Amino acid sequence: MRLKADPRVRFAGQVTGVEGYVESAAMGLVAGRMAAAQALGRQVAPPPDTTALGALVNHITGGHVVGQIEDSTARSFQPMNVNFGLFPELGPVELKSPDGKRLKGADKGRARKRLMSLRALDDLGAWLSSQQAAQSATA
């Protein structure tokens, strides 16, 4: 989220390629944390791509390019709101109802999104804890 020609220049908000007020504020938060860490001589790992913050950062920093593009100058970037399509898949998971039946259709989609949300909360908590531990170690 920095200018390649001058890494001191950082980008935040809508100019990064996100759409929406919440998404723009989220990119400002990430850019601010990274700028503050840099000013203090610390490194900040980007948030995990399994979180909404990380999925957006991944999207705007190149995660949107899927597969090989024949023309190396071609770009496929589209500004994006946060959505579950930006998150990495869960992998093979058997989604079942409380009575043990396999979920189908909309119920399966809701269950998958719930699991992705729970994973995101866990991963965000771990990322924040690691950032706090790094701050404490250098303080």
C-alpha positions in Angstrom: 0.0 0.0 0.0 3.0 2.2 -0.8 4.2 4.0 -3.9 7.0 1.8 -5.4 8.9 4.9 -6.6 8.8 6.5 -3.1 7.9 4.0 -0.3 7.4 6.9 2.1 4.1 7.6 0.3 1.3 5.4 1.5 -2.2 5.0 0.1 -5.4 4.6 2.1 -9.1 4.8 1.5 -10.9 4.7 -1.8 -7.8 5.5 -3.8 -6.5 2.0 -2.9 -9.2 0.4 -5.0 -11.8 -0.5 -2.5 -15.4 0.6 -2.7 -17.5 1.6 0.3 -17.1 3.8 3.3 -16.3 0.9 5.7 -13.8 -0.6 3.3 -12.1 2.8 2.7 -11.9 3.3 6.5 -10.5 -0.2 6.9 -7.7 0.5 4.4 -7.0 3.7 6.3 -6.7 1.7 9.5 -4.2 -0.8 7.9 -2.2 2.0 6.3 -2.1 3.9 9.5 -0.9 0.9 11.5 1.8 0.2 9.0 2.9 3.9 8.8 3.0 4.1 12.7 5.1 0.9 12.9 7.5 2.2 10.3 7.9 5.5 12.1 8.7 3.5 15.3 11.2 1.3 13.3 9.0 -1.8 13.6 7.5 -4.2 11.0 3.8 -4.9 10.8 2.8 -8.1 9.1 -0.3 -7.6 6.9 -3.5 -9.0 8.4 -4.3 -12.6 7.4 -6.1 -13.0 4.1 -8.7 -15.0 5.9 -9.9 -11.8 7.6 -11.9 -9.0 5.9 -8.9 -6.6 6.3 -6.5 -9.1 4.9 -8.8 -10.1 2.0 -9.1 -6.5 1.0 -5.4 -5.9 1.2 -4.7 -9.1 -0.7 -7.2 -8.0 -3.4 -5.7 -4.5 -3.9 -2.1 -5.7 -3.8 -2.4 -8.3 -6.5 -4.6 -11.1 -5.2 -7.1 -10.2 -7.9 -4.9 -11.6 -10.6 -5.9 -15.1 -11.2 -3.8 -17.6 -13.2 -1.5 -16.6 -16.0 -2.4 -13.5 -18.1 -1.2 -13.9 -21.7 -0.4 -10.3 -22.1 1.9 -9.3 -19.2 0.7 -5.7 -19.4 -3.0 -6.7 -19.1 -4.6 -6.0 -15.7 -7.8 -7.4 -14.4 -8.3 -5.2 -11.4 -11.8 -4.2 -10.4 -12.6 -2.0 -7.3 -14.3 -4.2 -4.7 -16.4 -4.1 -1.6 -15.6 -6.8 1.0 -17.4 -10.0 0.2 -17.0 -13.7 0.9 -15.6 -14.3 -2.6 -12.4 -12.5 -1.6 -11.8 -14.9 1.3 -9.8 -18.2 0.8 -11.9 -21.3 0.7 -12.3 -23.4 3.8 -11.2 -26.5 2.1 -13.1 -29.8 2.2 -15.7 -29.4 5.0 -18.7 -31.6 5.5 -21.5 -29.2 6.5 -24.2 -30.8 8.5 -27.3 -29.7 10.4 -27.6 -30.3 14.1 -29.5 -33.5 13.4 -26.6 -34.8 11.2 -28.1 -34.3 7.8 -26.0 -32.8 5.0 -26.8 -29.2 4.3 -27.8 -28.1 0.8 -28.5 -24.9 -1.1 -28.9 -21.7 0.9 -28.4 -23.5 4.3 -25.1 -24.8 3.1 -24.0 -21.3 2.0 -25.0 -19.8 5.3 -23.1 -22.4 7.2 -20.0 -21.9 5.0 -20.1 -18.2 5.6 -20.5 -18.7 9.3 -17.5 -20.9 9.4 -15.5 -18.4 7.4 -16.6 -15.6 9.8 -15.5 -17.7 12.8 -12.1 -18.4 11.2 -11.7 -14.7 10.4 -12.4 -13.7 14.1 -9.9 -16.3 15.3 -7.3 -15.2 12.8 -7.8 -11.5 13.5 -7.5 -12.1 17.2 -4.2 -14.0 16.7 -2.9 -11.3 14.3 -3.7 -8.5 16.8 -2.1 -10.5 19.7 1.1 -11.0 17.6 1.2 -7.3 16.9 0.8 -6.5 20.6 3.5 -9.1 21.5 5.9 -7.5 18.9 5.2 -4.1 20.4 5.9 -5.3 23.9 9.1 -7.0 22.9 10.5 -3.8 21.3 9.3 -1.4 24.0 
